[in-house]
């Protein structure tokens, strides 16, 4: 997919705001401006990351699941059924050196969830 700056940036912004609203709703003490944002140098695509203390671990999976349930664009089952939402990838990583979770989101061509642990 070619990253079309204006159209895709607007879609990205609405997606980001929807995810951040869910973070505020599902994680106690979370603020809507509590994230990091970058443009991936290789993909030329924006993504954003949220970090969570290990003590917030019970909320992390609930947050990711809630985002999926509310925002993921599911395939249409019939011609007259509308399928709103976003197609995105999410990457959940345990950063061992600093003992926290990092969860990153970006728009994509297909839904994918990755989980790993980094030194």
Secondary structure as the mmCIF struct_conf table of DSSP 4:
data_model
#
loop_
_struct_conf.conf_type_id
_struct_conf.id
_struct_conf.beg_label_comp_id
_struct_conf.beg_label_asym_id
_struct_conf.beg_label_seq_id
_struct_conf.end_label_comp_id
_struct_conf.end_label_asym_id
_struct_conf.end_label_seq_id
HELX_RH_AL_P HELX_RH_AL_P1 UNK A 5 UNK A 26
BEND BEND1 UNK A 27 UNK A 27
TURN_TY1_P TURN_TY1_P1 UNK A 28 UNK A 29
TURN_TY1_P TURN_TY1_P2 UNK A 32 UNK A 33
STRN STRN1 UNK A 36 UNK A 40
TURN_TY1_P TURN_TY1_P3 UNK A 41 UNK A 44
STRN STRN2 UNK A 45 UNK A 53
HELX_RH_3T_P HELX_RH_3T_P1 UNK A 54 UNK A 56
HELX_RH_AL_P HELX_RH_AL_P2 UNK A 57 UNK A 71
STRN STRN3 UNK A 72 UNK A 72
HELX_LH_PP_P HELX_LH_PP_P1 UNK A 74 UNK A 76
BEND BEND2 UNK A 77 UNK A 78
TURN_TY1_P TURN_TY1_P4 UNK A 79 UNK A 80
BEND BEND3 UNK A 85 UNK A 85
STRN STRN4 UNK A 86 UNK A 86
STRN STRN5 UNK A 88 UNK A 95
TURN_TY1_P TURN_TY1_P5 UNK A 96 UNK A 99
STRN STRN6 UNK A 100 UNK A 107
BEND BEND4 UNK A 109 UNK A 110
STRN STRN7 UNK A 112 UNK A 118
#
